[in-house]
Amino acid sequence: MRVDATTTEARSILTRTCGYLKTVASHSLQPYRGCSFGHSLCGVGCYVQHNRFITGAAAWGSFLVAKTNAATLYREDNQRERNWTRARGGEFSIFMSSATDPFVPHEKIYGVTRAVLEAMLDAPPDVLILQTHSDRITDSADLIARLADRCRVRVHLSIETDQEKLRGFPAHASSVEKRLRAASALRKLGVRTVVTVAPLLPISDPEAFFQRLSEVSDAVVIDHFIGGDGSKNGSRTKRTRLPELVASIDEASLSLAYRDEIVTIARRVMPGRVGVGIDGFAGRLSD
């Protein structure tokens, strides 16, 4: 499907977190509205597609709005938001992004994320978490590595399965192999790199998968859509086609028992380097 890409000047760029993200970061930052990965595999279960505040009446994956003044807004507002966080005894931490991907293909055209990262070099947050499904993050590896010298940076690179093709699903936005190579490249630059196996999808060879992840990443986070999509029982994701498609491949993987089985294997292969659910996204790992 064609993506209708447009630009806008946003009124604000730093959003104080609430709900699911509140224990992960003090703020979220969305350089884009919408996501051009919406018709890829990761878009199938993306519950943002049902957020009418973001989508309006448009189909998820059909539009992308670049917030061209995002870097300017960050420069103007970061000290105020830093002070707000400090007054509450916390760290100024940013999750980028929760409702889009900061490294969509259109980033090569608009450069919104890169401009924000450049602004952060002058006024870094205490913590920056970059969440993406794309190997295109390596296009900004130079900036990310420089930022890692100024603040605590974690790259969260989503790799939901070890399979390049899942029956019934559309193609990945970025191949599994490309994302594995991207994780390795960032880690070699000294950037803390976490692979987020989220939402957890059927894995054909868990032992081999986590062995490979142990070689290219500092840690992994495993998160099932039940309890992991911000709702108590996965109700947000159940509104999407993801459960139906997963059930057609391996119905057992729809349960939390499957997640626990995968966590056990991951911990055996990567002791002390595995996080589960919201604790993992917040950087809290366990044996």
VOKOLNU-391456 format. One record per residue (C-alpha): residue number from 0; x, y, z. Coordinates in steps of 0.02 Angstrom, whole numbers, padded with zeros to 5 digits, m for minus. Example, Ala and Ser with C-alpha at 12.3 -4.5 7.8 and 13.67 -1.06 7.14 Angstrom:
BEGIN
+-----+--------+--------+--------+
! num !      u !      v !      w !
+-----+--------+--------+--------+
!   0 !  00615 ! m00225 !  00390 !
!   1 !  00684 ! m00053 !  00357 !
+-----+--------+--------+--------+
***
This chain:
BEGIN
+-----+--------+--------+--------+
! num !      u !      v !      w !
+-----+--------+--------+--------+
!   0 !  00000 !  00000 !  00000 !
!   1 !  00060 !  00175 ! m00041 !
!   2 !  00107 !  00281 !  00109 !
!   3 !  00043 !  00459 !  00108 !
!   4 !  00190 !  00554 !  00185 !
!   5 !  00164 !  00734 !  00241 !
!   6 !  00245 !  00857 !  00360 !
!   7 !  00184 !  00961 !  00506 !
!   8 !  00248 !  01075 !  00642 !
!   9 !  00204 !  00997 !  00809 !
!  10 !  00153 !  01097 !  00962 !
!  11 !  00255 !  00988 !  01081 !
!  12 !  00373 !  00841 !  01069 !
!  13 !  00408 !  00779 !  01246 !
!  14 !  00260 !  00687 !  01323 !
!  15 !  00259 !  00644 !  01508 !
!  16 !  00228 !  00457 !  01519 !
!  17 !  00086 !  00372 !  01609 !
!  18 !  00017 !  00196 !  01621 !
!  19 !  00126 !  00056 !  01552 !
!  20 !  00275 !  00166 !  01509 !
!  21 !  00283 !  00261 !  01674 !
!  22 !  00408 !  00141 !  01753 !
!  23 !  00513 !  00137 !  01595 !
!  24 !  00545 !  00322 !  01560 !
!  25 !  00488 !  00493 !  01616 !
!  26 !  00447 !  00548 !  01438 !
!  27 !  00410 !  00479 !  01266 !
!  28 !  00457 !  00561 !  01102 !
!  29 !  00372 !  00527 !  00935 !
!  30 !  00467 !  00602 !  00786 !
!  31 !  00327 !  00544 !  00671 !
!  32 !  00141 !  00515 !  00680 !
!  33 !  00089 !  00353 !  00598 !
!  34 !  00209 !  00220 !  00539 !
!  35 !  00258 !  00165 !  00365 !
!  36 !  00292 ! m00010 !  00435 !
!  37 !  00106 ! m00029 !  00469 !
!  38 !  00084 ! m00159 !  00332 !
!  39 !  00238 ! m00259 !  00382 !
!  40 !  00240 ! m00403 !  00506 !
!  41 !  00265 ! m00288 !  00655 !
!  42 !  00112 ! m00188 !  00605 !
!  43 ! m00007 ! m00336 !  00617 !
!  44 ! m00016 ! m00333 !  00807 !
!  45 !  00022 ! m00149 !  00833 !
!  46 ! m00117 ! m00089 !  00946 !
!  47 ! m00083 !  00093 !  00898 !
!  48 ! m00187 !  00055 !  00743 !
!  49 ! m00343 !  00069 !  00851 !
!  50 ! m00295 !  00237 !  00927 !
!  51 ! m00410 !  00357 !  00835 !
!  52 ! m00318 !  00506 !  00910 !
!  53 ! m00169 !  00452 !  00804 !
!  54 ! m00251 !  00374 !  00653 !
!  55 ! m00407 !  00478 !  00629 !
!  56 ! m00500 !  00381 !  00495 !
!  57 ! m00344 !  00324 !  00402 !
!  58 ! m00289 !  00143 !  00388 !
!  59 ! m00136 !  00099 !  00490 !
!  60 !  00017 !  00097 !  00378 !
!  61 ! m00061 !  00212 !  00248 !
!  62 !  00005 !  00377 !  00317 !
!  63 !  00156 !  00456 !  00398 !
!  64 !  00171 !  00633 !  00465 !
!  65 !  00347 !  00700 !  00494 !
!  66 !  00361 !  00823 !  00638 !
!  67 !  00489 !  00934 !  00555 !
!  68 !  00514 !  01049 !  00705 !
!  69 !  00544 !  00907 !  00829 !
!  70 !  00727 !  00952 !  00859 !
!  71 !  00684 !  01136 !  00887 !
!  72 !  00549 !  01089 !  01012 !
!  73 !  00671 !  00975 !  01104 !
!  74 !  00797 !  01116 !  01119 !
!  75 !  00662 !  01233 !  01184 !
!  76 !  00577 !  01114 !  01306 !
!  77 !  00707 !  00992 !  01372 !
!  78 !  00762 !  01100 !  01519 !
!  79 !  00584 !  01129 !  01578 !
!  80 !  00546 !  00943 !  01570 !
!  81 !  00712 !  00900 !  01651 !
!  82 !  00669 !  01016 !  01795 !
!  83 !  00495 !  00939 !  01810 !
!  84 !  00572 !  00766 !  01824 !
!  85 !  00705 !  00821 !  01948 !
!  86 !  00574 !  00903 !  02059 !
!  87 !  00493 !  00731 !  02075 !
!  88 !  00657 !  00646 !  02118 !
!  89 !  00675 !  00557 !  01952 !
!  90 !  00788 !  00550 !  01801 !
!  91 !  00751 !  00637 !  01637 !
!  92 !  00731 !  00483 !  01529 !
!  93 !  00658 !  00471 !  01354 !
!  94 !  00579 !  00323 !  01264 !
!  95 !  00587 !  00349 !  01075 !
!  96 !  00465 !  00288 !  01018 !
!  97 !  00305 !  00204 !  01080 !
!  98 !  00182 !  00250 !  00942 !
!  99 !  00293 !  00252 !  00787 !
! 100 !  00464 !  00191 !  00733 !
! 101 !  00602 !  00323 !  00737 !
! 102 !  00692 !  00237 !  00592 !
! 103 !  00557 !  00218 !  00461 !
! 104 !  00617 !  00222 !  00279 !
! 105 !  00557 !  00403 !  00263 !
! 106 !  00688 !  00454 !  00392 !
! 107 !  00810 !  00460 !  00246 !
! 108 !  00702 !  00598 !  00170 !
! 109 !  00650 !  00698 !  00323 !
! 110 !  00791 !  00663 !  00448 !
! 111 !  00680 !  00707 !  00596 !
! 112 !  00754 !  00575 !  00712 !
! 113 !  00932 !  00619 !  00664 !
! 114 !  00899 !  00804 !  00699 !
! 115 !  00830 !  00761 !  00871 !
! 116 !  00983 !  00654 !  00910 !
! 117 !  01094 !  00799 !  00858 !
! 118 !  00998 !  00915 !  00975 !
! 119 !  01022 !  00789 !  01115 !
! 120 !  01210 !  00799 !  01095 !
! 121 !  01199 !  00977 !  01161 !
! 122 !  01071 !  00937 !  01297 !
! 123 !  01071 !  00750 !  01329 !
! 124 !  00939 !  00668 !  01436 !
! 125 !  00995 !  00558 !  01580 !
! 126 !  00933 !  00403 !  01489 !
! 127 !  00884 !  00377 !  01307 !
! 128 !  00797 !  00218 !  01249 !
! 129 !  00784 !  00196 !  01060 !
! 130 !  00653 !  00067 !  01012 !
! 131 !  00649 !  00007 !  00831 !
! 132 !  00605 ! m00139 !  00717 !
! 133 !  00729 ! m00083 !  00585 !
! 134 !  00912 ! m00111 !  00543 !
! 135 !  00907 !  00068 !  00475 !
! 136 !  00955 !  00125 !  00649 !
! 137 !  01135 !  00096 !  00595 !
! 138 !  01118 !  00247 !  00480 !
! 139 !  01130 !  00351 !  00640 !
! 140 !  01256 !  00239 !  00728 !
! 141 !  01385 !  00379 !  00733 !
! 142 !  01268 !  00496 !  00827 !
! 143 !  01206 !  00359 !  00943 !
! 144 !  01384 !  00312 !  00990 !
! 145 !  01426 !  00494 !  01027 !
! 146 !  01269 !  00511 !  01133 !
! 147 !  01319 !  00355 !  01229 !
! 148 !  01470 !  00453 !  01291 !
! 149 !  01355 !  00589 !  01359 !
! 150 !  01209 !  00490 !  01433 !
! 151 !  01149 !  00313 !  01462 !
! 152 !  01087 !  00248 !  01294 !
! 153 !  00998 !  00084 !  01266 !
! 154 !  00950 !  00027 !  01093 !
! 155 !  00800 ! m00089 !  01096 !
! 156 !  00799 ! m00184 !  00931 !
! 157 !  00642 ! m00290 !  00909 !
! 158 !  00667 ! m00466 !  00841 !
! 159 !  00507 ! m00560 !  00878 !
! 160 !  00553 ! m00729 !  00804 !
! 161 !  00696 ! m00823 !  00724 !
! 162 !  00595 ! m00856 !  00566 !
! 163 !  00616 ! m00747 !  00413 !
! 164 !  00441 ! m00793 !  00354 !
! 165 !  00292 ! m00835 !  00463 !
! 166 !  00146 ! m00918 !  00374 !
! 167 !  00003 ! m00797 !  00347 !
! 168 !  00101 ! m00643 !  00404 !
! 169 !  00167 ! m00507 !  00289 !
! 170 !  00355 ! m00486 !  00270 !
! 171 !  00462 ! m00412 !  00408 !
! 172 !  00498 ! m00226 !  00395 !
! 173 !  00680 ! m00276 !  00410 !
! 174 !  00743 ! m00454 !  00394 !
! 175 !  00793 ! m00551 !  00549 !
! 176 !  00970 ! m00568 !  00485 !
! 177 !  00988 ! m00381 !  00450 !
! 178 !  00928 ! m00340 !  00625 !
! 179 !  01049 ! m00464 !  00701 !
! 180 !  01191 ! m00382 !  00606 !
! 181 !  01132 ! m00210 !  00660 !
! 182 !  01132 ! m00264 !  00842 !
! 183 !  01307 ! m00330 !  00825 !
! 184 !  01369 ! m00170 !  00741 !
! 185 !  01297 ! m00058 !  00877 !
! 186 !  01365 ! m00166 !  01015 !
! 187 !  01539 ! m00160 !  00938 !
! 188 !  01528 !  00030 !  00947 !
! 189 !  01501 !  00017 !  01135 !
! 190 !  01315 !  00055 !  01129 !
! 191 !  01213 ! m00050 !  01250 !
! 192 !  01105 ! m00156 !  01136 !
! 193 !  00952 ! m00252 !  01194 !
! 194 !  00853 ! m00368 !  01081 !
! 195 !  00669 ! m00359 !  01124 !
! 196 !  00580 ! m00520 !  01080 !
! 197 !  00415 ! m00430 !  01081 !
! 198 !  00283 ! m00472 !  01048 !
! 199 !  00344 ! m00650 !  01067 !
! 200 !  00300 ! m00750 !  00911 !
! 201 !  00331 ! m00935 !  00874 !
! 202 !  00517 ! m00977 !  00877 !
! 203 !  00576 ! m01131 !  00781 !
! 204 !  00741 ! m01161 !  00872 !
! 205 !  00747 ! m01065 !  01038 !
! 206 !  00917 ! m01133 !  01092 !
! 207 !  01002 ! m01078 !  00931 !
! 208 !  00908 ! m00913 !  00928 !
! 209 !  00961 ! m00859 !  01101 !
! 210 !  01138 ! m00920 !  01071 !
! 211 !  01146 ! m00802 !  00923 !
! 212 !  01068 ! m00661 !  01025 !
! 213 !  01198 ! m00689 !  01161 !
! 214 !  01333 ! m00654 !  01032 !
! 215 !  01259 ! m00493 !  00960 !
! 216 !  01173 ! m00409 !  01108 !
! 217 !  01202 ! m00361 !  01288 !
! 218 !  01032 ! m00423 !  01346 !
! 219 !  00861 ! m00480 !  01288 !
! 220 !  00684 ! m00436 !  01340 !
! 221 !  00545 ! m00562 !  01315 !
! 222 !  00368 ! m00496 !  01313 !
! 223 !  00204 ! m00582 !  01270 !
! 224 !  00057 ! m00480 !  01209 !
! 225 ! m00042 ! m00542 !  01360 !
! 226 !  00011 ! m00418 !  01493 !
! 227 !  00131 ! m00336 !  01372 !
! 228 !  00020 ! m00222 !  01269 !
! 229 ! m00030 ! m00109 !  01412 !
! 230 ! m00192 ! m00202 !  01447 !
! 231 ! m00219 ! m00333 !  01580 !
! 232 ! m00259 ! m00481 !  01469 !
! 233 ! m00196 ! m00428 !  01298 !
! 234 ! m00363 ! m00355 !  01248 !
! 235 ! m00282 ! m00221 !  01140 !
! 236 ! m00190 ! m00350 !  01037 !
! 237 ! m00343 ! m00463 !  01030 !
! 238 ! m00426 ! m00327 !  00925 !
! 239 ! m00294 ! m00360 !  00791 !
! 240 ! m00264 ! m00510 !  00678 !
! 241 ! m00106 ! m00563 !  00770 !
! 242 ! m00184 ! m00694 !  00887 !
! 243 ! m00278 ! m00775 !  00743 !
! 244 ! m00122 ! m00787 !  00635 !
! 245 ! m00013 ! m00851 !  00777 !
! 246 ! m00143 ! m00984 !  00819 !
! 247 ! m00135 ! m01049 !  00641 !
! 248 !  00052 ! m01081 !  00664 !
! 249 !  00064 ! m01137 !  00846 !
! 250 ! m00087 ! m01114 !  00957 !
! 251 !  00014 ! m01155 !  01113 !
! 252 !  00118 ! m00999 !  01089 !
! 253 ! m00034 ! m00891 !  01128 !
! 254 ! m00017 ! m00936 !  01312 !
! 255 !  00092 ! m00865 !  01449 !
! 256 !  00154 ! m01043 !  01477 !
! 257 !  00243 ! m01029 !  01309 !
! 258 !  00323 ! m00866 !  01363 !
! 259 !  00383 ! m00947 !  01524 !
! 260 !  00457 ! m01093 !  01426 !
! 261 !  00551 ! m00973 !  01313 !
! 262 !  00611 ! m00870 !  01462 !
! 263 !  00681 ! m01027 !  01543 !
! 264 !  00781 ! m01068 !  01387 !
! 265 !  00842 ! m00889 !  01368 !
! 266 !  00901 ! m00882 !  01549 !
! 267 !  00996 ! m01044 !  01528 !
! 268 !  01085 ! m00977 !  01374 !
! 269 !  01104 ! m00797 !  01436 !
! 270 !  01110 ! m00801 !  01627 !
! 271 !  01087 ! m00630 !  01707 !
! 272 !  01048 ! m00550 !  01538 !
! 273 !  00861 ! m00582 !  01521 !
! 274 !  00718 ! m00465 !  01562 !
! 275 !  00534 ! m00506 !  01558 !
! 276 !  00391 ! m00389 !  01515 !
! 277 !  00389 ! m00212 !  01582 !
! 278 !  00534 ! m00248 !  01700 !
! 279 !  00642 ! m00292 !  01551 !
! 280 !  00595 ! m00136 !  01455 !
! 281 !  00642 ! m00035 !  01609 !
! 282 !  00813 ! m00118 !  01610 !
! 283 !  00780 ! m00234 !  01757 !
! 284 !  00855 ! m00403 !  01717 !
! 285 !  00849 ! m00565 !  01815 !
! 286 !  00924 ! m00740 !  01820 !
+-----+--------+--------+--------+
***
